[in-house]
């Protein structure tokens, strides 16, 4: 995981999301890259077919190449981005971190959590993973922890709910 010592207190035990989440993100991004490349290649295809002038213009090739290049860069960064996602359970709050270049650390006090959601979709389900969402009173501070094994997501949901109830008693 990236060094975020300056952003978090010492003594926290950080946990990573499941390694299978890399595959989930790669599948999703590959589909997106193919789709966007196909859309931005329409002028090039029309040019090659002769529908759009005699032959394809240089900008048709550049447009398709830029979109494909950006997609490939995104695909190459996914493994590192997934390894940067983590969480730590402190006595009074849950710490979440993410980001490769622009790092982010979010702290959610247990007493501020209203409910904990577990979601899964077809691709996450195929890999046995789920996304855990912590909802607070403010919609802007909802925290999302993707790529957890379903058993870990269930355990974390139960534990966070228990701790939330314990800490809300004092409010």
C-alpha positions as CSV (number, residue, x, y, z in Angstrom):
1,X,0.0,0.0,0.0
2,X,1.2,3.6,-0.5
3,X,2.8,5.2,2.4
4,X,0.1,7.3,4.1
5,X,1.8,7.5,7.5
6,X,1.5,11.3,7.5
7,X,-2.3,11.0,6.9
8,X,-3.1,8.3,9.6
9,X,-2.1,7.7,13.2
10,X,0.5,5.1,14.0
11,X,-0.5,1.7,15.1
12,X,-3.3,1.1,12.7
13,X,-3.4,-2.3,11.0
14,X,-4.3,-1.7,7.3
15,X,-6.2,-4.4,5.3
16,X,-6.3,-4.5,1.6
17,X,-9.3,-5.5,-0.6
18,X,-9.3,-8.9,-2.3
19,X,-6.7,-9.4,-5.1
20,X,-9.6,-10.6,-7.4
21,X,-10.9,-7.0,-7.5
22,X,-8.1,-6.3,-10.0
23,X,-9.8,-8.7,-12.4
24,X,-13.2,-7.0,-11.8
25,X,-11.8,-3.6,-12.5
26,X,-9.8,-4.8,-15.6
27,X,-12.9,-6.4,-17.1
28,X,-15.0,-3.3,-16.5
29,X,-12.3,-0.9,-17.9
30,X,-11.5,-3.1,-20.9
31,X,-15.2,-3.1,-21.8
32,X,-15.3,0.7,-21.4
33,X,-12.1,1.1,-23.4
34,X,-13.4,-1.0,-26.3
35,X,-16.7,0.9,-26.3
36,X,-15.2,4.4,-26.3
37,X,-12.6,3.4,-28.9
38,X,-15.3,2.1,-31.1
39,X,-17.4,5.2,-30.7
40,X,-14.5,7.6,-31.4
41,X,-13.4,5.4,-34.4
42,X,-16.7,5.9,-36.3
43,X,-15.2,8.7,-38.4
44,X,-12.2,6.6,-39.2
45,X,-14.3,3.6,-40.2
46,X,-16.5,5.8,-42.4
47,X,-13.3,7.3,-43.9
48,X,-11.9,3.8,-44.6
49,X,-15.2,2.8,-46.2
50,X,-15.1,5.9,-48.4
51,X,-18.3,7.3,-47.0
52,X,-16.5,10.2,-45.5
53,X,-14.3,11.5,-48.3
54,X,-11.7,9.7,-50.4
55,X,-9.5,8.5,-47.6
56,X,-9.3,8.9,-43.8
57,X,-7.9,12.2,-42.6
58,X,-5.1,12.4,-40.1
59,X,-7.3,13.6,-37.3
60,X,-9.5,10.4,-37.6
61,X,-6.4,8.3,-36.8
62,X,-5.3,10.6,-34.0
63,X,-8.7,10.7,-32.3
64,X,-9.0,6.9,-32.2
65,X,-5.3,6.5,-31.1
66,X,-5.7,9.0,-28.2
67,X,-8.8,7.3,-26.9
68,X,-7.2,3.8,-27.2
69,X,-4.0,5.1,-25.6
70,X,-5.8,6.6,-22.6
71,X,-7.7,3.4,-22.1
72,X,-4.5,1.3,-22.2
73,X,-2.9,3.7,-19.6
74,X,-5.9,3.4,-17.4
75,X,-5.8,-0.5,-17.7
76,X,-2.1,-0.5,-16.8
77,X,-2.7,1.5,-13.6
78,X,-5.5,-0.6,-12.3
79,X,-3.5,-3.1,-10.3
80,X,-1.7,-0.4,-8.4
81,X,-4.9,1.6,-7.8
82,X,-6.5,-1.5,-6.3
83,X,-3.5,-2.2,-4.1
84,X,-3.9,1.3,-2.8
85,X,-7.4,0.7,-1.5
86,X,-7.5,-0.3,2.2
87,X,-9.2,0.0,5.5
88,X,-8.3,-0.1,9.2
89,X,-10.6,-0.6,12.2
90,X,-9.7,1.7,15.1
91,X,-11.4,1.7,18.5
92,X,-13.8,4.6,17.7
93,X,-13.8,4.9,13.9
94,X,-13.2,3.2,10.6
95,X,-10.4,4.5,8.4
96,X,-10.5,4.1,4.6
97,X,-7.8,5.0,2.1
98,X,-7.5,5.1,-1.6
99,X,-5.6,6.7,-4.4
100,X,-2.3,6.3,-6.2
101,X,-1.3,9.8,-7.1
102,X,-4.0,11.7,-5.2
103,X,-4.3,9.9,-1.9
104,X,-7.3,10.2,0.2
105,X,-7.9,9.0,3.8
106,X,-11.5,9.1,5.1
107,X,-12.4,8.6,8.8
108,X,-15.9,7.5,9.7
109,X,-16.8,7.5,13.4
110,X,-18.8,4.5,14.4
111,X,-21.3,6.7,16.2
112,X,-22.1,8.6,13.0
113,X,-23.0,5.6,10.9
114,X,-26.7,5.3,10.2
115,X,-26.6,2.0,8.3
116,X,-24.2,-0.3,6.3
117,X,-25.0,-1.5,2.9
118,X,-23.6,-4.5,1.0
119,X,-24.0,-4.5,-2.8
120,X,-22.9,-6.9,-5.5
121,X,-23.3,-7.0,-9.3
122,X,-22.8,-9.7,-11.9
123,X,-19.1,-9.3,-12.2
124,X,-18.4,-8.8,-8.5
125,X,-20.7,-11.8,-7.8
126,X,-18.7,-14.0,-10.3
127,X,-15.6,-13.3,-8.3
128,X,-17.3,-13.7,-4.9
129,X,-16.8,-10.1,-4.0
130,X,-19.1,-7.3,-2.7
131,X,-19.0,-3.5,-2.1
132,X,-19.6,-2.2,1.4
133,X,-21.1,1.3,1.8
134,X,-21.2,3.2,5.1
135,X,-24.1,5.7,5.2
136,X,-23.9,8.7,7.5
137,X,-26.3,11.6,8.1
138,X,-24.5,13.6,5.4
139,X,-24.8,12.1,1.9
140,X,-21.4,13.7,1.1
141,X,-19.6,11.6,3.7
142,X,-20.8,8.2,2.7
143,X,-17.8,5.9,2.5
144,X,-17.4,3.1,-0.1
145,X,-15.2,0.1,0.3
146,X,-15.2,-2.0,-2.9
147,X,-13.8,-5.4,-3.6
148,X,-14.3,-7.2,-0.3
149,X,-14.8,-10.9,-0.2
150,X,-18.5,-11.5,0.6
151,X,-17.7,-13.2,4.0
152,X,-15.5,-10.3,5.0
153,X,-18.1,-7.8,3.9
154,X,-20.7,-9.6,6.0
155,X,-18.4,-9.8,9.0
156,X,-17.5,-6.1,8.7
157,X,-21.1,-5.1,8.3
158,X,-22.1,-6.9,11.6
159,X,-19.1,-5.5,13.5
160,X,-19.6,-2.0,12.2
161,X,-23.3,-2.2,13.1
162,X,-22.5,-3.4,16.6
163,X,-19.9,-0.7,17.2
164,X,-22.2,1.9,15.7
165,X,-24.9,1.0,18.2
166,X,-22.4,1.1,21.1
167,X,-21.1,4.5,20.2
168,X,-24.5,6.0,19.4
169,X,-25.7,5.4,23.0
170,X,-23.4,8.2,24.2
171,X,-24.9,10.7,21.7
